[in-house]
């Protein structure tokens, strides 16, 4: 095992780097798209049900299917990494819009009324009161999206896009367990690290949650 | 677009006589899904019920759930195939590992979310522990347990496409063969069929959920469900919009 890692260090590192980019860029895109959509779903009540239904259908499309059909729809090359990024961004949006909408909806009415009474204008109230209170629920959705993205990227290797999945196809072709084990361990580790980072961010940005729990 | 869908709508590809035709691929796909899901449910539901009922080992359940979600199924499948060789067993094993976490965590969470007052009432009526579990806790937790099964089914249907990569059948065959033959319409046919199958299974799941969940629990009976919640409505409705 150690010998394998030593001999193929550059290859593993490249695959790992690609994996990180392919998994995390869609998360960023997803957050940027999902926040306004989720906000809209709360502000315009009649939009909530259609948005939840559409994102539910999008989420049920299998990843491999989406990876290979996207080129037809958006005109990219079949083997382009863009397909993976767009597909995973769609999943992230599908998952996060619902979390954002549910999180904003769960903000206590009396709190927003108090903020308005204190002179908060709508935009300032959104960023100063509503979003911080909604943060734990939104971040819970972000954790699921991030972890599932990281494990989904490896499917991209079947259609020839890099990432840790390329270690799986290589091991499979050579009947050689080492690259596969390295790939699985790195993928799980990456998921664990990203997950913990989000948890830490939540603790830092919502200190009142812990204070409230103690009393 | 017509070129891209020619494989899907060619009647020759739907002929039952050919064992490689689309109907056979769908059946193989459903077979993998059903076996994996049944095995996963047989493992995860009893454990989830035990942990949820006794509240012992909750830490374990949550961690298995989180760790399980992050294991790449394609990697696990590749590993099992390299270790034990080709066949259906590696595929089923990998899919079971994929399906256990969502079922386990929702079964556990469903039981924990049952109102303790309902459990006390059941005990007060003289129910034994097993009666409490199956006549009070499980019916109340059923919507969550079923939602876990449904999301597991979705993931398994989607992921069963990787079977083709290790030489097995199923709808993934169309994707993998189409890619290697550069027959794009075949790829599109596979992708569309898997997506449709996933959506149909989800719809079927929601119908089953409507059938088996007690109307009192799902809130579809006006008399029972609404009566208890109507006590809290006046305050909410009274607040100025």
HADDOCK unambig.tbl for C-alpha pairs under 7 A between the chains (distance, minus, plus):
assign (segid A and resid 57 and name CA) (segid B and resid 199 and name CA) 6.99 0.50 0.50
assign (segid A and resid 60 and name CA) (segid B and resid 154 and name CA) 6.41 0.50 0.50
assign (segid A and resid 60 and name CA) (segid B and resid 198 and name CA) 6.21 0.50 0.50
assign (segid A and resid 60 and name CA) (segid B and resid 199 and name CA) 6.34 0.50 0.50
assign (segid A and resid 61 and name CA) (segid B and resid 195 and name CA) 4.87 0.50 0.50
assign (segid A and resid 61 and name CA) (segid B and resid 198 and name CA) 6.88 0.50 0.50
assign (segid A and resid 62 and name CA) (segid B and resid 158 and name CA) 4.37 0.50 0.50
assign (segid A and resid 62 and name CA) (segid B and resid 194 and name CA) 6.91 0.50 0.50
assign (segid A and resid 62 and name CA) (segid B and resid 195 and name CA) 6.08 0.50 0.50
assign (segid A and resid 63 and name CA) (segid B and resid 158 and name CA) 6.92 0.50 0.50
assign (segid A and resid 65 and name CA) (segid B and resid 191 and name CA) 4.09 0.50 0.50
assign (segid A and resid 69 and name CA) (segid B and resid 188 and name CA) 6.11 0.50 0.50
assign (segid A and resid 69 and name CA) (segid B and resid 191 and name CA) 6.77 0.50 0.50
assign (segid A and resid 147 and name CA) (segid B and resid 70 and name CA) 5.79 0.50 0.50
assign (segid A and resid 148 and name CA) (segid B and resid 69 and name CA) 6.82 0.50 0.50
assign (segid A and resid 148 and name CA) (segid B and resid 70 and name CA) 6.48 0.50 0.50
assign (segid A and resid 151 and name CA) (segid B and resid 70 and name CA) 5.74 0.50 0.50
assign (segid A and resid 151 and name CA) (segid B and resid 71 and name CA) 6.32 0.50 0.50
assign (segid A and resid 151 and name CA) (segid B and resid 72 and name CA) 4.53 0.50 0.50
assign (segid A and resid 152 and name CA) (segid B and resid 72 and name CA) 6.77 0.50 0.50
assign (segid A and resid 154 and name CA) (segid B and resid 72 and name CA) 6.85 0.50 0.50
assign (segid A and resid 154 and name CA) (segid B and resid 74 and name CA) 6.91 0.50 0.50
assign (segid A and resid 155 and name CA) (segid B and resid 74 and name CA) 6.27 0.50 0.50
assign (segid A and resid 165 and name CA) (segid B and resid 75 and name CA) 6.97 0.50 0.50
assign (segid A and resid 168 and name CA) (segid B and resid 75 and name CA) 5.56 0.50 0.50
assign (segid A and resid 168 and name CA) (segid B and resid 78 and name CA) 6.05 0.50 0.50
assign (segid A and resid 172 and name CA) (segid B and resid 78 and name CA) 5.71 0.50 0.50
assign (segid A and resid 172 and name CA) (segid B and resid 82 and name CA) 6.26 0.50 0.50
assign (segid A and resid 175 and name CA) (segid B and resid 82 and name CA) 5.12 0.50 0.50
assign (segid A and resid 176 and name CA) (segid B and resid 82 and name CA) 6.39 0.50 0.50
assign (segid A and resid 177 and name CA) (segid B and resid 79 and name CA) 6.06 0.50 0.50
assign (segid A and resid 177 and name CA) (segid B and resid 82 and name CA) 6.09 0.50 0.50
assign (segid A and resid 180 and name CA) (segid B and resid 75 and name CA) 6.28 0.50 0.50
assign (segid A and resid 180 and name CA) (segid B and resid 78 and name CA) 6.97 0.50 0.50
assign (segid A and resid 180 and name CA) (segid B and resid 79 and name CA) 5.96 0.50 0.50
assign (segid A and resid 184 and name CA) (segid B and resid 71 and name CA) 6.82 0.50 0.50
assign (segid A and resid 184 and name CA) (segid B and resid 72 and name CA) 6.65 0.50 0.50
assign (segid A and resid 184 and name CA) (segid B and resid 75 and name CA) 6.01 0.50 0.50
assign (segid A and resid 188 and name CA) (segid B and resid 70 and name CA) 5.50 0.50 0.50
assign (segid A and resid 188 and name CA) (segid B and resid 71 and name CA) 5.85 0.50 0.50
assign (segid A and resid 191 and name CA) (segid B and resid 70 and name CA) 6.13 0.50 0.50
